[in-house]
Amino acid sequence: MSRWMGVIERYREFLSVSEKTPVITLNEGNTPLVKADNLARIINPDLEIYLKYEGLNPTGSFKDRGMTMALSKAREAGSRAVICASTGNTSASASAFAARAGIDCFVLIPEGKIALGKLSQAMVHGARVLQVKGNFDDALRLVREISAEHPVTLVNSVNPYRIEGQTTAAFEVCDALDGPPDCHVLPVGNAGNITAYWRGYRTYREQGVIDRLPVMLGFQAAGAAPIVLGHPVEKPETLATAIRIGNPASWKQAVAARDESGGLIESVTDEEIVEAYRMLASAEGIFCEPASAATVAGVRKLQERGYFRKGQRLVLTLTGHGLKDPDLAIRVSSPAHTVEAEKDAVLKVLGL
Ligand SMILES: *Cc1c(COP(=O)(O)O)cnc(C)c1O
């Protein structure tokens, strides 16, 4: 049988699992690598651009790759409850995998700052959701303290199994392209994912699956760009709530990925993010989260500086699905017309 069984079954040999590990999976992974020729035509026709569409994971973001590992290992260790701080997608994913594992899930989110789709997921899966009067960094500090003192497993990306599970996305990219891209482009929030991709690529090279490594290009939102600025941001602000983080947990590892790969971590403004978000939706038919669109905004910015060489192959990770936050899509698009239920009226508006 060739049914896809999730990232642990597919990449078991690279992961810290044994026959004794109960695999908690929603058949995550195996996401499309979409060739974006329309986007390339707009940005630079001499580039080969691929989109790793992680919004098509079971809960709508790449977090599922790490969560299948985190919950499987939590179950293996006999844990009865998991806890996380979240800008939304971590809680959506943790609550779904916890439900499947039969484990309690506690979620701390910044009050009023998470997209409604994500909040609805945590709630419907039965997590205990607490809105913290503070930001993500405050919530992360709290869950780190609580999990150190109480029998609950922390499933933020400081949990090493999260990062390990997320390495599988780099494996999938190499498997699909029969090699690594020249550049891998990611949004950077808590910086777990750029850490995971870099580790995934290095693992594949150490194992002899690939013979070179990509350049890692990370993008933060201008109002939440601690790594770019070189110091924590007390009050991070951006409409890309998934990367609204002022003090990333994997800061050092992200800087290592940047420097070891000869890459960059830079920032893009909310305006550039929204423009890229609309461009992806209208030119490629791909609906992603604003945080994900930071990749496209970043590539456009580097292109303007003449950063890329002819024929380079780029992979951009689109981290989450646009349906997480339909309010934003409606807010930045042209409004729907209201017409009388008459053919002439409809034709007039349509210009037919
Ligand atoms: C979590 C998340 C990010 C940020 O990833 P990090 O690993 O925290 O850097 C970006 N986009 C989306 C949609 C996310 O859910």
The ligand as an SDF file (V2000), in Angstrom:
LIG
                    3D

 15 15  0  0  0  0  0  0  0  0999 V2000
    4.8530   29.8940   13.0870 C   0  0  0  0  0  0  0  0  0  0  0  0
    4.7020   30.6030   11.8100 C   0  0  0  0  0  0  0  0  0  0  0  0
    5.7300   31.3840   11.2560 C   0  0  0  0  0  0  0  0  0  0  0  0
    7.0290   31.6310   11.9480 C   0  0  0  0  0  0  0  0  0  0  0  0
    7.8170   30.4800   12.0560 O   0  0  0  0  0  0  0  0  0  0  0  0
    9.0010   30.4330   13.1200 P   0  0  0  0  0  0  0  0  0  0  0  0
    9.4270   29.0270   13.1510 O   0  0  0  0  0  0  0  0  0  0  0  0
    8.3940   30.8920   14.4180 O   0  0  0  0  0  0  0  0  0  0  0  0
   10.0390   31.3850   12.6540 O   0  0  0  0  0  0  0  0  0  0  0  0
    5.5220   31.9680   10.0210 C   0  0  0  0  0  0  0  0  0  0  0  0
    4.3530   31.8290    9.3730 N   0  0  0  0  0  0  0  0  0  0  0  0
    3.3370   31.0900    9.8800 C   0  0  0  0  0  0  0  0  0  0  0  0
    2.0760   30.9840    9.1090 C   0  0  0  0  0  0  0  0  0  0  0  0
    3.4800   30.4500   11.1050 C   0  0  0  0  0  0  0  0  0  0  0  0
    2.4580   29.7420   11.5950 O   0  0  0  0  0  0  0  0  0  0  0  0
  1  2  1  0
  2  3  1  0
  2 14  2  0
  3  4  1  0
  3 10  2  0
  4  5  1  0
  5  6  1  0
  6  7  2  0
  6  8  1  0
  6  9  1  0
 10 11  1  0
 11 12  2  0
 12 13  1  0
 12 14  1  0
 14 15  1  0
M  END
$$$$
